[in-house]
């Protein structure tokens, strides 16, 4: 029993900033699998409505919906609208690499997808205030220039066409800092100071907002309605003779709102095809619903994010124990994702 | 009523790939009733014994836990005279993600680590707490007397 964390890029997002009259929804992201429009269930008393998603290369969809108290009643299905996220840093690819010409410098490398032309900015010891639309202020070390990319999947940073001597302008000299400064997040009620932030930005896919250019936007400035971004927040951990990066969270900014991305546990298993590589039966890959052991897993329980059930069993569970079979957390809502295989 | 697919699958897998030291097979009359044998774990007082149990899948399984009982007499603080087992996953900690296989593995593990602080049989548990060596001696005797017969 027990689920391991999925290494997939699929996530649930929770709204963190935006108008106060909208709250409690969830969106999903994937840039690996094809998603068909999904169905949302909501039968909790006034709890989070769930959303779902649809796929295009590098796409991310979902949209906040106003929330109203719901009476306890038979489970209802809701169709949802979607929003799109065009930029996604693959967090498991993020590493710190020692500069060849100057071994005191470490710079970040990572892979990402962009469904639109985008730019990458790297910040060290950046302060984000909760009231400033994800503005990132740096005081110790100014961020390097934006690095621009064309629309493409599987981009790498630093870009291959960049002169190696330039890499270190996106790096840090860890030895110049007290170890705790790099390994911990300084936080109080209104701000957080992150050792590393990496921001991918593009112009909103909204046609009406297309006449803007990222060059108009100062690096680290507050997010605007025409910007769509993803920010990855991380710390640096020191090892004997090297440093590693630990990603704490990722946030996206879409249509003037910020969302925090969260992984779905077990989605990768659900994607695994029976016997594709090893001939392992489907049950060993954890692909079938843990209750009926017959149907594929397509429903994630929220808030715990365990994807372990088929939609029928999930509905039945809601009306019975209403606890996650994996972790026993009380279920507040269901998120159904249809995988296009 | 038709047997749910899950029960059929679990049964097939139990027969095809039995867990080490455990066998479980459905009775011919009732596919929800299993005859179970668990071999006493090595280095436990039950080593060398073969324990018979009965396992029944209630109508609402897997939303409700299987009902399991020892048929072979056993001296264990968490198992009473009637063979009833004190194990949280058979009661309030049941989850439909658990299976017949995981339940039997848990029972096998319970034989390796008796827990006298959460007793079902108070007399056995008291003996276990007050003089563990003596209790283990009794458990070994019972293993020899009740669990090693050829039958």
HADDOCK unambig.tbl for C-alpha pairs under 7 A between the chains (distance, minus, plus):
assign (segid A and resid 290 and name CA) (segid B and resid 97 and name CA) 5.20 0.50 0.50
assign (segid A and resid 291 and name CA) (segid B and resid 62 and name CA) 6.67 0.50 0.50
assign (segid A and resid 291 and name CA) (segid B and resid 96 and name CA) 5.73 0.50 0.50
assign (segid A and resid 291 and name CA) (segid B and resid 97 and name CA) 6.26 0.50 0.50
assign (segid A and resid 292 and name CA) (segid B and resid 5 and name CA) 6.98 0.50 0.50
assign (segid A and resid 292 and name CA) (segid B and resid 6 and name CA) 5.25 0.50 0.50
assign (segid A and resid 293 and name CA) (segid B and resid 6 and name CA) 5.29 0.50 0.50
assign (segid A and resid 294 and name CA) (segid B and resid 5 and name CA) 6.80 0.50 0.50
assign (segid A and resid 294 and name CA) (segid B and resid 6 and name CA) 6.75 0.50 0.50
assign (segid A and resid 325 and name CA) (segid B and resid 95 and name CA) 5.14 0.50 0.50
assign (segid A and resid 325 and name CA) (segid B and resid 96 and name CA) 5.72 0.50 0.50
assign (segid A and resid 325 and name CA) (segid B and resid 97 and name CA) 5.23 0.50 0.50
assign (segid A and resid 326 and name CA) (segid B and resid 97 and name CA) 6.41 0.50 0.50
